[in-house]
Amino acid sequence: MTEISLQETSLKNDRFERLQDAVNMVNQIIMGKEAQVKLAFSSLLARGHLLIEDLPGVGKTTLAHALAAVIGVRYQRIQFTSDLLPADILGVSIYRQDQKKFEFHPGPIFAELVLADEINRATPKSQSALLEAMAEGQVTIEGETYPLPKPFFVIATQNPLDLVGTFPLPDSQLDRFLLSISLDFPEPEVERELLTAQDRVLMLEDTKPVISPADVIKLHADCQQIHVSDALLDYVQALLAETRSSRWFETGLSPRAGIAMLHCCKAFAFLEGRDYAIPEDVKAIFPSLARHRMTVPHGMETSVMEQITGLLNQVAIP
């Protein structure tokens, strides 16, 4: 092994160690949710976006803030309301009389980590303002295209759809989110510790970055080097084919969802400290990848998650 490759390996190992430190720090703030934290980091490393659907007060905003704190990125929170306008998200061009031209004033979307809080409180017109940004990493205002910073990570929180004043996200926008998770209520022993431990707000104020935005970009590349075997590809394709069977869901997962699944599996394997992906990585991320993309056929009394569990049990691991 050459001196340069040895140095590259050392830098990669150092990035991985600092990444693990970042995961541990977030776990200290969001207690008892190790699986959800790992999925959140997987979404970040796979260059995806994250949707969190849950009741108010379970830690959705705290998770987003903690991720921004350990990475050391610019963090913007957009509170979605029924009167929110696309310009409130993207920005606006204002005419400068002294310069005889328009000057663009960037909106809060121009940050490395954006929290779209209660996204289904806003109207579809405002929700759709995120589409180009999330899909293309850029926004277009009055014919001018403006690139967004890198890395660019959107975490959206969503209230349960049965709450008053919500606008369900269209399928096209739901598909822009790589994973969807739910934090749920903490276990009793964890909740007791939350009640007696240091306030989460103070912990966030004291949290220092352990990885940088530049590290995240390099980690993106590290994750893409994870090996995927032909047998694992067979398993992924078998899962995709089974979702398209009408006995499980109204519509199956798209090829784009399959590609996203592979990217996320690689990120999950990297977090596990492996340079290869295994079927257990697929099974770990599949429920969060499928739950917001799938709907149960009309007349079925089972939930989406029950259908996903049944499908995973049905498809054999090669």
N, C-alpha and C positions, 0 to 999 in steps of 0.2 A: 504494500500500500504506500502511495506516494505521500510526501509531506503535506501537499495541498489537501488530499483526500482525508488524511488524518485530522487536519485542522477543521475541515468541513464537518466531519463526524463529531468532533468535540463541540463545535458550535451548535450542532443539531441536538446533541445530548443536553447541553446547557439550556437550550430553549425548551426542551421537553421537561426538564426539572423545574424550570420557572413556571411552566404551564401547570404542572402538578401543584406547585405552591399556590397558584391562582385559584385552582379548583378547590383546594383545601380552605383557602381564605373565604371563598363564597359559601362553602359548606358551614363555616363557623357562624356566618351571618344568617343564612337560610337553613336553619337547623332541621335535621330529620328528613331532608329532601334530596338525598345524594343522587338518586336515580334521575330526578328531574334536572338537577344541576348538570349532570353529565350529558343529558340530552341537549340542554341549552348550549353547552360548550361544543357539542358535536355539530349543532346547527351553525354556530359561529365559524368553526373550522372548515365546514363544508361550503362556506360562502352562501348559506341560505338565510332565511328569516324565520322568526319564531312567533307562534300564536299561543297565548295563554288564555284559556277560558275557565273562569272560576268566579266564585262570589267575591264581593269586596272584602278586603281585610285579611287575606290569607298569605300575602307576601309577593304579589305579582310585581308591583312597582319596586319593592325592595330588591328583588332579584335583578331587575334591569339596572338599578342604581349600583348594585354590588358588582355586576359584570363591568360596568363602565369604570368603576373605581379601581379594580385590580388590573385593568388593561391600560388605564391612563388615557382614555379617549375623550373627545368632546361629547358631551351628553346633553340631549335636548328632549324635553317631554312636551308632547302635544296633547292637550286635553281635547278630545273629540266631543263636540256638542252639536245639537241640532242646527245651530246657526253658524257653524264653522264653514268658512269658504276655502276653495282651493288655494287662493292667494295667501291665506293664513298659514298654509303648509309649505308652499313652494317658494313664495316671495313675490315681489311686485316691482315693476319698472316705473320709476318716477321721473318726470321731466325736470331737468335742471335748467332753469332759465339762464343762469350765468354761463353755462357751457353749451347751450342750445342743443341739448341731446338728452336722451333718456338714460338713466342710471339704474342698474338692477340692484335691488336690495334683497339679498338671499333670505329665505325663510328658514324655519327651524329644521327643515329636512336636510340642510347642509351641515350635518354632524356625522361623526363616525358611528355613534350609537343613538338611535332615535326610538323613544318610547311613544307609541301611538296608543294613548290610554283611553280605554272604553271606545274602541274604534267603531263598534256598532251603535253608538249613540248619534253618529253623524249621518247625514243624508248620503245616498249613493254617489251623488256628484262629488262630494268631498272625499269619500272613500276611494273613488277611482283616481284621485289625484296622486295616490301612492303607487299606482300600477306601474307607470313607466320608471319611476325611481327604483322600485324594488326589482323590476325585471332587467332594466338596462343600465342601472347605475348612473343615470343622468336625468335631467328634466329639461323640458323645452318650454320657454316662455316667449310668446310673441315672435315665434320663428327662430329664436336664438337657443342654442343647446348649451347647457352648463353641466359639466361633469361633477359628480358627487365625490366626496373624499373616499379614500381607501384606507382601511377596510370600511365597508358600509353595512350596518347590521340593524335591522328593524325588529323590535319586539313590540307586538301589538297585544293588548289585553282586551278581552271581550266578556261582556256580561252574559250570563245564561239567557237564551233567546226568549224565555218565558217572562222576563222582566219587562215592565212597561217602558215604552219609549225606545225600543231597539229597532234597528234596521238590519236585517240579515245580510251578511256579506254575500255577494254573488259568487258562483263557482269559480269564475275567472280570477277573482281576487283571492279566494281561499287557496287556490292552487299556487299562488305566489309564496305561500308560507311553506317552508320545507317541513317543519314539524309543528304539531299542536300538542300542548301538554296541559295538565291540570295539577295544581299544587295540593288541593284538598286540605282538610283540617289536620293539624298535627296530632301525633299520638299523645296520650295523656302525659307521659313522662317528659316528652319534648316540650309540650306546652307549659308544664311546670317550670322547666328550666328557662323558657322564654319569659315567663312571668317574673322570675327572680334574677335573671341575668342582666347585663348591661343593656341599656336601651339601644335598639338597632340603629337609630338615627346617629347616636354618638359613635357607634362602631363604624358606620359608614364614613363619618367625618375623620376618623383616625386611620382609615384604610389607605395604604399607600400602593401605587402601582408596582406590580412585580414583572409584568411584561408590557411591551410597548406596541403601538399600532404597526410599526415596522416588523416586530416579531410575529404579529398575527399574520401578516402577508407572507412571511417566510414559512409559518406553520401551515398555511394553505398549501404551499408547494410540498412540504413534508408529507402531508396527508395524501396527496395525489400519488406519492411513490409507494403507497401500501399495495401489496400484491393481492390480486383477486384471481382465484383459480377458476378453471373451466367448470368444475363441479359446483362452485358457489354461483357462478353465472346461471347454471342449469336450475339451481334452487330459486334464484331470483325470478327467472322466467316462468318457472312453475307457479310461483306465488302470483305473478302478474296475470297469468292465464286463468288461474282459479278465481281471481277477483272479477274477471269478466264473465263468469258463469252467473246466469240470472238467479240462481238459487241463493246467492249470497247478498248481492247488492244490485241497486238499480243500474249503475254503470261501473265499469271496471277502471282500474288504474291506467293512466296513459303512459306511453313510452317516456314522456318527460318525467313522470313520477318515478319510473323505473331507474332512469339515470340519476335522479335525485337520491333514490334509495342507495345506489352504489356509492355516491359521493359521501353520504352520511355514514354508511357502514365503514368506509375507510377512515373517516374521522373518529368514529367510535373505537375502532381497532387501535388507532394511534393513541387515543387516551388510555387504552388498556395496556399500552407499552409493547404492542406487537407490530411487526412489519408486514403482517398478512391478516386478511379478514377471514372470519369463520361464520358458519351458519348462525351461531348464537348472537353474533353482532346484528345480523338481519332480524332475528326474532326480537332483539332488544329495541330496535328502532321502528320496526314495522307498525305497531299499534299507533304510535305518535305520527307516523307518516301517513297512515291511511284514515284515521278517525275523522279528519275534517274534509277529506275528499270523497268519502263514501256516504251513501244513504241506503237505508234498509228498504227493500221492496214493499210496495203498498200492501197492507193487510197483515204483515208480519208483526208479531208482538215482541220480538227480541230487539235489544238495543244494538247500536253499531258496534260497541266494544264486545258484546257477546258474539256477534257474527265474526268479528276479527279473530277472537280467541278460537272459535270453531274452525275457521279457515286455517289458522296456523297449526292446529292439531290434525287437520285433514291432510295437509301437504307434507309428504315425507321428506326428511333431510337426506340428501344423497350421501 
